[in-house]
Amino acid sequence: MNIRRLTIADYRELLKLWERARLPVKPRGRDSRAHIAREMRCSPDFFIGAFDGRLMAGAVLASHDGRKGWLNRIAVDPDYRGRGLAQRLTRAGERALRRHGIRIFGLLIHTRNRASLGLARKMGYVVHDDIVYLSKRDGEHV
Ligand SMILES: CC(C)(COP(=O)(O)OP(=O)(O)OC[C@H]1O[C@@H](n2cnc3c(N)ncnc32)[C@H](O)[C@@H]1OP(=O)(O)O)[C@@H](O)C(=O)NCCC(=O)NCCS
């Protein structure tokens, strides 16, 4: 399995992976080709994929605000699960953030997502059940 930075040439494969992983995608919002291309130009280190030959078997997107980092959209193709690939991607995302001076890593996980919660705990993440996530959106497609 080859783990490498993604480029915009990987865009279609990335969306296909998210579909296979049943992650919600916002193709008219932050997941549009133009939006992802802009993000990749700003943060080329933070889009990471795992490849079995030409097939994208997993991916993770990192981001940070200068203080804390986030690992977003960790996804592994159903055929490649249970082999430690998400752990490798998590470590790769954390390494990329560390290279940018980030030492705190966060994950937002739905409470019903048992696999992701299991992954997070295994990777040393601590659940803060006294914090609630709030967001405000400029529309349903963003
Ligand atoms: C969550 C996900 C990325 C895990 O990928 P994976 O490559 O199978 O995970 P790993 O093999 O690296 O497993 C690491 C640990 O996660 C936990 N885990 C993985 N799958 C699990 C499951 N179905 N139930 C409970 N714990 C699970 C286990 O602790 C596991 O360690 P173990 O195998 O030693 O028990 C994958 O199930 C996925 O893509 N899910 C859909 C997308 C998604 O919901 N992403 C999260 C968005 S926030």
The ligand as an ORCA input file, in Angstrom:
! r2SCAN-3c Opt
* xyz 0 1
  C     -13.607      4.069     10.480
  C     -12.784      3.446      9.370
  C     -11.978      4.548      8.698
  C     -11.838      2.386      9.965
  O     -10.994      1.906      8.928
  P     -10.124      0.552      9.088
  O      -8.985      0.638      8.130
  O     -11.006     -0.619      8.991
  O      -9.583      0.668     10.585
  P      -8.306     -0.099     11.195
  O      -8.195     -1.448     10.564
  O      -7.127      0.804     11.106
  O      -8.783     -0.304     12.680
  C      -8.218      0.430     13.743
  C      -9.064      0.256     14.993
  O     -10.329      0.912     14.822
  C     -11.323      0.196     15.545
  N     -12.335     -0.299     14.602
  C     -12.226     -0.424     13.262
  N     -13.375     -0.891     12.745
  C     -14.211     -1.067     13.783
  C     -15.563     -1.492     13.879
  N     -16.280     -1.855     12.797
  N     -16.144     -1.486     15.106
  C     -15.464     -1.105     16.198
  N     -14.157     -0.695     16.169
  C     -13.565     -0.666     14.971
  C     -10.633     -0.949     16.233
  O     -10.201     -0.496     17.513
  C      -9.431     -1.161     15.341
  O      -8.358     -1.775     15.993
  P      -8.322     -3.420     16.080
  O      -8.460     -3.908     14.672
  O      -6.967     -3.689     16.656
  O      -9.459     -3.806     16.937
  C     -13.692      2.744      8.319
  O     -14.586      1.870      8.995
  C     -14.495      3.684      7.461
  O     -14.035      4.134      6.404
  N     -15.753      4.001      7.875
  C     -16.653      4.840      7.063
  C     -16.197      6.262      6.953
  C     -16.307      7.006      8.255
  O     -17.283      6.899      8.970
  N     -15.264      7.831      8.524
  C     -15.200      8.644      9.687
  C     -15.573     10.025      9.380
  S     -15.358     11.013     10.849
*
